[in-house]
Amino acid sequence: MPEAELKIVPIAAFSDNYVWLMQRGSLAAIVDPGDHVPVLAALKRLGLDLAAILLTHHHADHIGGVAELKRRYDPLVFGPDDARIPEYAVRVGEGDRARLDNMGLSFDVLEVPAHTRSHIAFFGHGMVFSGDTLFSIGCGKLFEGTPGQMQAAMDKLAALPATTKVYCGHEYTASNCVFALKVEPQNDALKKRYSEVRELRSRGKASLPSTIGDEIAANPFMRTRCESVVRAAQKRSPGVQAGAETLGVIRHWKDQG
């Protein structure tokens, strides 16, 4: 009997979060359910049973709905090794694999700290769920980590196949493009991406997924060794070096608004 098609459904939560729903047959897996209410509505609408939850980090807008979903469905929960993650979650880290056997799914765990010290991503089936580490045309704020850690995370994600679809935690792409164009105003791939995003958002569609290839071409936080990005950083901080130093400068620039 052929395996059921895997479908990915975005569930909007709060003002700009996405909870990602993976559907295969009558089963679902959910990534970063910050709010149980829209998730329950989606499960009911689609007629699905919740089999698993994947958590990338501990922030409330990513885990706030877990307890109620656990109470109602008792799904398997995977998350980073962090006391701030619910105690019933299976702790996973670099080199581990989150296996969703009843859905025929398996994800490699990548440690990508910087936004938080224990942030992880899930990679498999041509997809990466990057939480708040890699956004389309952006990266997360450095709440608990360093520019060096974020640079290492960007390098690790950039090493994935270029066709890998990127599913991140927020709809930030349009505003990220506006900032990125300040860094690289002549980047044609970035200008094309911004045009596509504006068209999608005008129709109420998600700007995601992007791909790793898209991000390498247009995301300044993945381009911190490119001459144009380094030059933009050096205008704000003379003498800054390519890589982590450049990332730190442009992250601070973005944080200043």
Residue, then its C-alpha position, 0 to 999 in steps of 0.5 A: m500500500p503506497e505511503a500517504e502524501l505528506k502535507i504541510v499546513p501553516i497555522a497562524a497564531f498570535s500576531d505573526n507566529y506560525v505553528w507548522l502542521m505535518q499531515r500524513g493520512s489521519l495523523a498530524a505532527i505539530v511544530d512549536p504550538g505556542d497556542h493550543v486554540p488554533v491548533l485544536a481548530a485545525l485538527k478538528r477541521l482536518g479530522l486529524d489525530l495529533a501524534a507528535i509535537l516538535l519544539t525548537h526552543h522554550h519561548a512561550d509563543h512556541i510552547g504555550g499550547v503544549a500542555e493542553l495538547k498533551r492533555r487532550y491527545d497525549p502525543l509524543v513530544f521532542g524538545p531541546d535539553d533545557a529545564r524550561i521545556p516541559e518535563y515530559a518531552v524527550r530531550v534531543g540534541e545534535g546527532d539525535r533523531a526524532r522518530l515519528d514512526n507511526m507517521g513514517l517520519s524521522f528528523d535529524v536534530l541540529e543544535v543551533p544556539a544563539h537566539t536561546r542557548s538550547h535552540i534546536a532545528f529539525f531536518g528531514h524529508g527535504m525540510v528544516f524547521s528552524g524555529d527562531t534561528l533562521f528566518s527568511i531573509g533574517c535571523g533571530k535576536l541574540f537573546e542568550g547567545t553570541p554572534g559567533q554562535m549565530q554564525a556557526a548556526m547559519d553555517k550549519l544550516a547553509a550546509l544543508p541541500a540548497t533545495t531544503k524547504v525552510y519553515c521558520g517560526h514567524e511571518y517576518t519576511a517582508s520587514n526582513c527584506v526591507f532591512a536587508l535592502k539597506v545592507e545590499p540594495q543591489n542584490d537582485a535575488l533579494k529584490k526578486r524575493y521581496s517582490e514575491v513576498r509582497e505579492l503573496r502577502s497581498r493575497g493573505k498567503a504565507s511567505l514560507p517556505s523559502t529554501i536554503g538556496d534562496e536564503i544563501a542568495a538573499n539573506p544578509f545573515m547567511r552572506t556575512r562573508c560576501e564582500s557587499v555585506v562586509r562592506a555595509a558592516q564596515k561602514r557602521s563599524p570600520g575594520v570589522q571582519a567577515g563572518a561573525e563580526t559582520l553578523g554581529v554588526i548587522r544584527h545590532w543594526k537591525d535591532q536598532g530599527 
